[in-house]
Amino acid sequence: MTELSMLGSAAEMNPRVICVVVNWNGWQDTIECLFSLRQQDYDRLEVLVVDNGSTNDSSQRILDAHPWVTLIQLKNNVGFPSGCNAGTRLAIQRGADYVWLLNNDTIVPADTVRKLLRVALSNPQAGAVGAVLYYMYSPTKVQAWGGGRINVWTGFVTHFEQATSFEGNTYLTGACMLLPRKVCQEVGIFYEGFFMYCDDSDFCLRLRSAGYELSIAKDTAILHKEGASSPKRSPLIDRFATTSGMRLLKRHAPLPFISITLFLLLRMANRVRRIEWKNLYAVWQGIVVYLKERHLKFTDQI
């Protein structure tokens, strides 16, 4: 008798899982990730790849290597959260009991989906289940023990690097997150006002507000390249992170105006200290985008 079947009836313990993987010009990473997904020892797993407006031949290369996956092509790069949402909506339409969001720059051991499901099925209050991520090129070093903590006064986010409890303003990283169907229908999905960054933090704060818990499959070990599609601390990344950080604080900070002011002062001071003038200008660009779009209505619902 398997671990899952011991928890309940055969129908309840054999849920349909659809894994959503978003690709943007990163077909090499995506192909490697899909090879590891093909090895999963769970027979009700399906994989859906969302090509997020790639400007190369990613879609064809992925389908050539993995014709067994479902691939949908978006005309433009709509950002990571919206790409995940496009896949999640289709997964729900196809009857998924659980949606498994997974970064394309990961390698997952064959028992990963079973370990995630074991935790989800044993805790009905789990709004999301995360995993332990290790650095791809330093596989004994924890990159994120499920996720981390959010300071809703400054917008500062830290990763957990060792076992801890997910209490208070904590989050699970969107690099690996298993979501029950009912949570997507009741609480919603990623907020599409984030092009990248802060989407997982916002989602987890909403889960906690709705009374759900964050759980982690402690015995998982996913290898993650972390940020393979974009260099760290580039001006472009600073621009996106600034806009997203302001939106996160607007939605969740106790006193948004004070928190956003602190957030911006800290970001600008750090870039002046490091003599990163292009990045300082990028922070300003992020502020301009936020101000221009502050009246736009973005969705976080199915």
HELIX and SHEET records of a PDB file:
HELIX    1   1 SER A    5  LEU A    7  5                                   3    
HELIX    2   2 TRP A   27  ARG A   38  1                                  12    
HELIX    3   3 SER A   58  ALA A   65  1                                   8    
HELIX    4   4 PHE A   80  GLN A   93  1                                  14    
HELIX    5   5 THR A  112  SER A  122  1                                  11    
HELIX    6   6 ARG A  181  GLU A  186  1                                   6    
HELIX    7   7 ASP A  199  SER A  209  1                                  11    
HELIX    8   8 PRO A  235  HIS A  252  1                                  18    
HELIX    9   9 PRO A  256  ARG A  273  1                                  18    
HELIX   10  10 TRP A  277  GLU A  293  1                                  17    
SHEET    1   A 5 THR A  70  LEU A  74  0                                        
SHEET    2   A 5 LEU A  45  ASN A  52  1                                        
SHEET    3   A 5 VAL A  17  ASN A  23  1                                        
SHEET    4   A 5 TYR A  98  ASN A 103  1                                        
SHEET    5   A 5 CYS A 176  PRO A 180 -1                                        
SHEET    1   B 4 THR A 106  ILE A 107  0                                        
SHEET    2   B 4 GLU A 213  HIS A 224 -1                                        
SHEET    3   B 4 ALA A 126  TYR A 135  1                                        
SHEET    4   B 4 SER A 138  TRP A 145 -1                                        
SHEET    1   C 3 VAL A 157  HIS A 159  0                                        
SHEET    2   C 3 GLY A 147  ILE A 150 -1                                        
SHEET    3   C 3 THR A 170  LEU A 172 -1                                        
END                                                                             
